[in-house]
Amino acid sequence: MRRNRAYAGLDRFRLLAAFLVIAIHISPLETINGTGDFILTRIIGRTAVPFFFMTSGFFLEKDVLDPAGKRKEFVKKLLMLYGISILLYLPLNVYMGYFRETLLLPVLLKDLLFNGTLYHLWYFPAAVIGAILSGVLIRRFGYRKAFLAAAGLYAAGFLGDSYFGIAQRVPVLRLFYENLFAVSDYTRNGIFYAPVFFVMGGWIAAEGPKAGQKQTASCLAGFLAGMALMTAEGLLLRNSGIMRHDSMYLFLLPVMYFLFGLLLKIRGPRQSWARDASMIMYIVHPALIVAVRAAVKLFSFPSALVTQPLLLYAAVAVLSLGTGLFCHVLKTRIRRRQRGRNRKQCLRRRAQTGLRAWKELDRENLRHNVRVLERAMPPGCSLMAVVKAEAYGCGGAQAARCMMQAGVRTFAVAALDEGIQLRKQEVRGEILVLGYTHPDRAGELRRYDLTQTVCDYEHARALNAGGRTLKVHLAVDTGMHRLGIGLQEADRAEEILGMKHLRVTGIFTHLSAADSEVPEDRAFTEEQIRRFSLFLDELFRRGISLPAVHIQSSYGFLNYPAEGCSYVRAGILLCGADSSDRIYKARKLDLRPVLSLRAKVASVRTIGPGESVGYNRTYQAESRRRIAVVTIGYGDGYPRSLSGAGTVLIRGRRVPVIGRICMDQLMVDVSAVPETEPGDTATLIGRDGREEIRAEEVAGEAETIVNELFSRLGRRLRQVWV
């Protein structure tokens, strides 16, 4: 925890340094006060890039077991960013005529190694060379001698930069720099400029506690004194006219030393957004300068954005920060997704150790399905997650808790015991029991705070007679003839709504053919909806205040979305599956499968022509075949009707099920996957590589529906959440 709170000052200054770099390239105070702009951009601003170098050097050495390996990874990352930046600015280079240079190849090599292909990209080759050179110096000579060597290079550098007028007066130095500038336009590069700051950062990291013993007051005093001296130095050099460039000052080294020590004193949580945003701001701000200027010309934006440098700076700074924050959010989401994938892979590997067969359940896909359904619902409508039959085989209470974390507050089950089990597993919110509960168990309904469906008038009377106040939903039979009071029983419905011990919090019906596109079935469904609406109108006419109303189950929601109610009772859709491929769906949603079914290959053997496999010898080989035994059977819920008809994925390829499926095993022909070996994972439902076996496909081959297929997956199967 302490380490996580140690470098907040560095993170915060990264952002300030990025704003200073933008100021260097715009000169925001130029039209207001030339001297003030020089102090801001050519003196204060010159702390920005050395700070980046020192920070990199610090973390390349801080608590690193393999500094050389860490430095190698750092260089790879820089080269990748450099390549991306070159590609980003390629159109601008073309527009500016960069590739019309007469000696293009020498110019290109010089720019790639030292200058950068655009004015600000020199940072990347400088950082790469500086990181490598400083690493060599540190490993060969240690920090003290490495610093002296790097400081010597820096001294040679500032004679070609801020103190160039002095070097010109010495013939040998003048000749040296003339030849040097034929190779690199500036001494502000990875040889003369960057190494000393990398070494300083690394040396501070290596000193550890000793570096932290300096008092904040002494660091602040040293920094302020250094800045005062560097300001005087810069103004003196400017007035003397000897500066070729203005990046390298004598007093820059002590300023950076004390500034870095001061920043290390600032404690607080790490701010990754500042780290990411500052780098993006550095890379994109020249493009945004061009974009703002182009916008003024093309879209008649205020010309002051171009003519007033301070306004241009403000616009570019805000746009750069916004771009940086956007990229940080994008990176965070990508990393989170990658961590999720890595976590899933880890859990899968763990699951595959010691298990014979299991259901693999995807938390993120379940949450995704919740979000998709909720976004598709009309205003005022909530999701009632139907988790009966172990959430259609997709995890029961664990699935409910996962959805509860995603914001679901209403659930439905088929039986009282299912509701009790959810409560015991700490599932909160309303839980509606859709099926019949015997009145003798009314006390349990109250004890576990469950809402009971009133199945008919007699059921209501029996529940009310128990003398305990119960929450109930009233079912109305509009044509399915399963549960509910009849359409002609409005008087009885009114009586139920007024019963002393029943608190009616909902009223609903069920559409019996909402998944059919047959015209007669659609007409019947629309008639059910009409009847239910008339029934509600009759209750309303009698002065009854209607409770929550719900009519849509999964396919009622997809095919009759205009029927907005208080709840949508979604079940199989939450699993990311359809009941079958033949189901009619007026709307298609981006739902993802939650359940995969996997097992292990127990044995692999070769059989010859004429040999049989499994019970009753239903499969006989016509040629030499390679057979694998998979550790799952109809005792685990895999349909026996798929004997000789099903397929399985092994190593990302489909192989056929052969012979009769046994209670505990099944056999597949892996002749097309000869590398199959014991311990391999077989996928019966789900994805393996690019191939996928969908649950709807398996249900169709078994001549059933996914609801039945999933709910029959047996208790012997372990549930593995990924």
N, C-alpha and C positions, 0 to 999 in steps of 0.2 A: 504493500500500500504506500510506503514511504517513497519508493522509487517512482511510482506512478504520479506522485505529487511533486517531484523534484525539479521538473524542467518547464514549468508553466511560463516562466519569463522568456525562455527561448521561443516557445510557440507563439507568444503574443508579439514578440519583436519580429518574427518572420513576416507577419502581416504588415507591420509598420515598414519593414525593409522593402516589401513589394510596392507599397505606396511611394516610397522614396525613389525606387527605380523608375516608376512611371513619371515622377516629377522630373527626373534627370532628362527624360526624352521629350518632355513638353515645355519645361521652363515656365511654370505657371505664374511666376512673379515678374517675368521679364518686362512687361509693359507697365508695371507698377513701380518697381525699384530694381534696377540692374544689379546693384551690390547685394541686396537682399536675396535676389534669385541666385546669385553666385554662391552665397553662403549656404542657401538651402540645398541647391542641386549639386554644386561642385565641392562642397566641404562636408556638410552634414550627410548629404546623399551618398558620399563615397564610403560611408560605413556599411552600406547595405550588402554589397557583394562580398566584401571580406567577412561579414557576419555569416553569410551562407557558407563560405568556405570553412570558417572556424567551427560552425555547428556540425558540418559533415565530418571534419577531422575529429571532433569531440566524440561523436557517436561511432566512428570507425574504430576508436580505441577503448571506449568506455565498456568495461566488464565484458570484453569480447575474448572468447577462448581461442578463436582462430582469426586474428586480425587480417591475415593475408587473404583468407577466404571471404571475409566480410568485405574487404576492399575490392575483391574481384566481382562480387555481386553488385556492389555499388557502381562500379565502372560499367557493368552490363546494363544496369538500369539507366544510367546517364546516357549511354549510347542509344538506347531505345528511345528515350525522350528526345534526344538530339535528332534522330532519324524522323520521328513524328513531326517535330518542329520544322525540319527542312521541307517535308512534304506539305505541311500546312501553308508554308510561305512560298511554295513553288509557283503558284499562279501570280503572286505579286512580283517575284523575281522575273518571270516571263514578261509581265507588263512593263517592268522597269528596264527591260532590255539587257538583263544580266547575261543571258546566253548569246548575246551578240558581240561579246568581247573578242578581240582579235586573237589574244593568247588565252583562250578559254581554259585549257587544261591546267597550265601553271597557276592561273588565278583561282580555279576551282580547288586545286590541292591546297593552296595557301589559305583559302577561306575555310575549307573543311578542317584543317589542322589548327588554325590559329584565330582567324577573324570571324568565323561564322558566315553563313550565306546571307544573313541579314544582320543589321548592326547590333542587335541585342543577343544574338545566338553565340557570340564569342564565349559566353559563360560556359557552355557545355564542353567544348574542347579544352578550355582552360581548367575546368573542374576535373576532367578525365586525366589530363597530363599532370595536374597538380596532385591528384590523389595518388597516382602511380609514383611520381618522383618523390613525394614526401614519404611514401611508404618505404621506398628503397633507402632513403636517407636515414629514416628512423631505425630500420632493421639493421643497417650496416654500422651506424655510428652512435645510436642512442639519441635521446631527445635533445640533450644539451648541444652536442656537436651538429645534430641535424638542424637545430634552430640557427646556429651560427652560419652554417652553409646556406640555408634558405634565406637568411637575412642578407648574406652577401649577394645572392642572386637578386634580392629585392633592391639592394643598393644600386646594383648595375641597372636594374629596371627603372628606378626613378630618375637616373641620369638620362635616360631616354624618354622620360615622360615630363614631369613637372620641372625638372632641373636640366632640361635639354640644352638650354642656352649655355650652361657651363661646359657641358661635354663638347659643344661645337667649337669651343676655344682651344681644345686640346686635339691636335691633328690625329693622333692615334685613336682617340675615342670617336672623333668625327668619322673616320674611315670605318671603324667598327660598327657604328650605328647605321651608316649608310648601307653597308652590306646586310646588316640585320633587318632593316626596314624593307629590303627587297624580298625578304622571306616572310616577315610578319609586319603588318602595318603599325603595330603598337608593341611596347614592352609589357603592356597590361595583358598578360597571357598566362598559359599554364607553366611556363618555365621561370619567368622572373617575378610574377605577381602572386599566383595562387599558392605555391608550396609553403611559404612562410606562415600563412594563415592556417593551412591544414596542420602544419607541425604545431603551431600554438594551441589549436583546439585539442589535438591529441595529447600534448604535454599536460594541459590542464586536466584532461580526463585521467591521465596516468598518475598524476599527483593525488587524485582522489580527495580524501579528507584534508590533506595539507592545503589544497587549493581553496577549500571551503573555510579555512580558518581566518581569512582576511575579513575584517569587519565591513559591514555595509557602508559605514561612513567613510572608511578609507578608500573603498572602491568608488564611491560617488565623488569624493574629492579628487581622486586620481583621474576619473573620467572627465570631470568639469575642467580641471586644469589642462588636461590633454586636449580637450576640444578648444579651449581658449588659445592654446599655443598653435594648434593646427589651423584655426581660423586666421590667426595672425600670419602664420606661414603662407597660407593660401592667398590671402590678400596681398601680401608682400610680393609673392611670386607673380601674381596677376599684374600688379602694377609695374613690375620690373620687365615684363614682356619676354621672359625666358622660357615660358611654358610651351611645350609642344602639345601636351595633353594635360589633363588635370585629375588623374586617378590615383597617383602615388605620391604620398607625402611622408616626410620623415617622422612626423608625430602621429601618423595613422596607426603605427604598431602599438604604442602605449595606449592610445585611445581605445583600440579594439581589445587589448588585454583587460583594461579596467571595466569597459562596457560589458564584456562577457562575464567577468566575475560578478558584476552587479546584477546581471540577468539571472545568474545561477542562484542568487539570493531570493528571487521571487518564487514563492511556492504556490502550489495550487494544482488542480487536476489538469492532466494533459489535454490539449485541445487539438485533436487530429484535424478538425475542419480548418484551423488556421494553417497547419502544415500543408494540407492539400491545396487550399485556396491560394496561398502565396506562390506556389510553383506555377499553378495555372495562370495566375495574374501576370507573372513574369513572362510566360510564353505568349499569351494572347494579346497583351495590351497594344503592341504595334498594329496588329490587325484591327483592333477596335478604334485606334486613332484614325486609320484609313477609313473605317466604316462610318465614323461620325462625320468626317469631312465629306464623304460621298453622300451621306444622308442629307447634309445641308444643301448640296447641289441638286440632288434628284428629287427631294421631297419638300423643298422650300422650308426647311427647318430654319430657326433663327440664325442669321449669319454670325451673331456674336459667339456662337459655339466654336467658330474657327478664328475669328478676329481677336477674341479675348482668351488668351492662354489659360487663365484661371478657370473659366467656364469649360473649356475643352478638357482641362485636367479633371475637373469634377465629374464630367460626363464619362470620361474614359475610366476613371477610378471606380465609379459606381458600376459601370458595365463589367469591368474586369472582376470586381468583387462578386457580382452576381454570377458571372460565368464560373468563377472559382468555386462558389458555394454549390452551384448546380452540378459541377463535375464531382465535388465531394459527395453529394447525395447519391449521384449515380454510382460512384465507386463503392460507397458504403453498401448500397443495395446489391451490387454485383458480388462483393465480398461476402455479404450475408448469405446470398444464394449459394455461393461456392462453399462457404462453411457448412450450409445445410446439406449440400451434395456430399461433401466430405464426411459429415456426420452420418448421413444415410449409408454411405459406403462402409464406414466403420461399424455401424450397427448391423449391416448386412453380413459383414465378415464375422462379427461376434455371433450373429444368429446362426450362421452356417456351421458353427463349431458345436458339435454334439447333438444337433437336432436332426430328427428324421424327416419331419414335415412341418410346415408352419404357414401361417397367414402373415403377410407383410403389409402393414398398414401405414399409410403416408399421412402424417399430421398436416404438413403444409398443403397438400392437395385437398384435404378435408376443409381446412380453413379457407382455402381459395374458393371451394364450392359454396361455402357459406356466403362469402363476399359477393360472388357472382349472382346467387339467388336473391340476396337482399337488394342488390342494385337493380335487379329486374322487376322488383315488386312495386306496385303503385304506392303513392304516399298514404300513410296511415295503416299500412299492412305490415305485419310482423311475421317472422319465420317461426313456425312451430316444428321443431325437429323431431321426426318420428323415429324413435330408437328402439322399437320393439324387436324381438328376436335377435338380441345382441346387436342392435343397430344394423339389421339386415346382414348379420355376420361380420360387421365391420367394427367390432370393438366394444359394443355395449357402453358401460359406464365410462371407460376411458375415452371413447368417441364423444360422449356427452360432455365430459369435462373439457375436452379439446375445443368443442364448439362453444361451451360456456366461456372459455377464455377469449374466443373470437366474438363474443357479445350476444350469443343466443341466450334468451331468458325463458323460453317456453319449450317444453318437451312433451312428447306423447309416447305411451307404451300400450301394449295390448292387455296386460294382466297386472293385477295388484302386486304380485310378487316381483315383477320387473320394476315397478315403481319403488317398492321398498328397497330393492337392491341399489337403485340409483341413489336414494337418500343415504344409504349406508356408505356409499362411495363418495359422499359429499357433493352430490350434484344439487345445486340450488336452482331457484326459480319455480315456475308453475310446472307441474307434471300431471298431464291428463291421462287417465286410464280409459282407453277407447273401448275396451271389452267389458263383459259382465263381471261384477263382483258380488258375491253372495252377501246379503244384508247382515249376516252374522259376523262379517269381518269389517263392518263399518267403523269399529273402533280403531282399526289399523289405518284406515283412510285418514281419520282425524289425527292419529298419533304421528303419522309420517307426512302430514300436510299434503295429501294427494287430492286431486280433483277427479271425481267419478262421473262417467257417462251414465245418464239415465236411459236405460234401454227401452222402457215402455212405461205405461201408467202404473201397472202393478209393481214394477221395480221401484218407481218413485215412492209409492205409498209405503213399501216395506222399508226403504231407507229412511224415510221421514219418521216412521213409527219407532225407530231406534232411539229417538230422543236426543241424538247428538247432531249439532249443526255441522253440515257437510257442504263443501263446495262441489257443485255439479255442473256439467254441460248437458243440455237436453238434445238428444238425437231425434231427428225427424226423418221418417221413411218416405222418400219421394219417388220410390219405384224400384229400389234394389231389394226390398223385402228381407232385410237382414236384421237390423236393429232400428229402434226409434218408434215414436208414436205416429199414428197415421195422419194423413192430411185432413181427414174429416174430424180429427179430435182436437180442434182448437179449444173447445171448452175444457178438456182435460189438460191441455197445455197451460191454459190460464190458471187452472187449479194447481198444477205443479209449480208454476212460477210464484204462487202465493203460499206454498207450504212453509210451515213455521221453521222446520229444521233443515230445509234445503235452500242454500244460497246459490241461485242459478247465475253463473258468471259467463255462460256461453250457450249458444244454440247452433247446431250444425246439421248438415246432411252429407251424404257421400254419393258421388257420381259413379255409376257402375260401368259406363262405357266411354269414359273420357279419353281413352287411348286409342279409340277406333276412328278410322276415316270413312267407314261404311256409311252411306247417307242415312240409312235407317237408324244406325246407332247415334249419329250426330243429331238427328232430329229428336231421338229419345233423350239425349243429354240436355239439349236445349229445353225440352219439355220439363225435365227434372228441375232445371234452374228456374223456369217460369213458375212451376208449382211451389217451389220453396219461397220464391219472392212473394207470391200471393198469400202463402201461409204467414209470412212475416208481416205483410200488410194488414192481414186480419188481426193479428195480435196488436199491432200498432193502433188500428182503428178502435180496439177495445181499451185503449189508454194504457197499454203495457209498455213500459220503457224497456227497449230491447237490449240485452247484454251483447257481448262480443259475438260476432257472426262469422262462421267459416264454412266454406263449401268446397274449396279447391284442395285436392291432393296433388301429387307431383304432376300428373298429366292433365288434370283440370287446370292447373296453373299454366302449363305450356300451351294448351290448346284453347283455353277460354280465359285469356288474361284480362279481359275487360271486366270480369266479375270480381271487382275489388271488394275484399272483405277484411275482417280484422286479422285473420291468420291465413297463411298457406301451410298446409300440412305436407311437408316434404320428407320423403323417406329415401327411396332408391336413388333419387337425383343427388342427394348428399353424398352417396357413394361414388358419384361420377359415372354411373352406368344407367342404361335403359333396361327395362324389363326384358325386351328382346329387340332384334333388328327389325321386326315387323311392326313395331310400335309407331303410331302416327304422332308426329310432333310438328305443330304449326310454327313453333319457335325453337331455334337451336341455340343453346348456350355453351359457353366455353367451360365445360365441366371436365374435371380430371379424375381418372380412376384412383380410388383410395386403396383398394384391396388387390394384392397379388398373392398367388398361391404357389408355393415352392416346396420341393422335397429334394432328397439326396439320391444320387446314384449309388446303390449298394454293391453291385456286382456287374461285371462285363464278361461275356463269354461268346464263343463262336460256335455256331451250329451248322451242320451240313445239310445238303439237299434232302428233303423228305422228313427231316426231324420236325417235331411239333413243339409248341410253346403253350403252357398254361392248361387250365382245366378243360376237359372234354376235347382236347386236341383241336380246338377250333382254328388254330393257325398252323399251317405246315409250310416250311420253307421250300421254295422252288429252286433256290441256289444257296451257296454258302453265304450266311448272314452273321452280322455281329449284333448281339442282343444285350441290352442293359436292363437291369432291374431297378425300378424307382420305388422309393419307400413311402408310398401313399396308395390308398385303396378306397373301396366304397365304404369301409368302416370309418373313414375320415370325411366322408361326404362327397367324394369325387364320384360322379354318376357311373354306375355299372353299365348303363346303356351305351357308354362310349367305348365299350370293348370293340376293338377293331375299327373304330371310327374317329377317336380323338387324336390330337397331336400335342406334342410337348416340345419346349425349346431347351436345347442343350448346347452350350457354347454358342448361343446366338443363332442356331439353325433349327428348323422344324424337323422333328422325327415322328413317325407314326406309332400310335399305340397298337400293339399286336396281341392277339389272344384275349382270353377272358380277363377282365379286371378282377383281382382278388380282393379280399377284405382289407388287406394290409399292404399289398404291393401291386404294381402293374409293370408290364414289360413293354419296352419300346425297341424299334429297330434302328440302331445307330450306325448302320453300315456306311451312311453318307457322312458320318462324323467319326472317322476311325480313331481320332485322338481322345475320344471319350474314355474316362477312367473312373474308378470308384472314388467317391468324394466330390465329384462334380455336382453342381446344382442344376436341377431340372425345374423349369418354370412351366406350370400348367395353366396359370392365368397371369398375365402381366407382360412386362417387357424384359427382353434380354438382348442388349446391343440394339441393333436396328429393327429387329423382329419383335412383334407383339402378338400375343393371343388375347383377344378381348373376351370379357366375360359373356357378352352377348353371343359371340361365336360359339363358345362352349355350351351355353344354354340352348342355342338353336340346334346344335348337333345332338344334344341330349333330349330334344323335343320337350323342353320346359322353359321356364322364364328365369331371369337372373335372380329375382326375389327368392324363388325356391332354391336355386343353386347355392346362393350365399348363405341362406338361413340353415341349410343342411350341413354346412361345413362343421365337422364334429369337434367335440371338446378335446379330443386328443391333439388337435392342432394348437401349437403354441402361437400366441399373438406377439409379433415383433413390430413395435412402432419405430418408424424411421422418420 
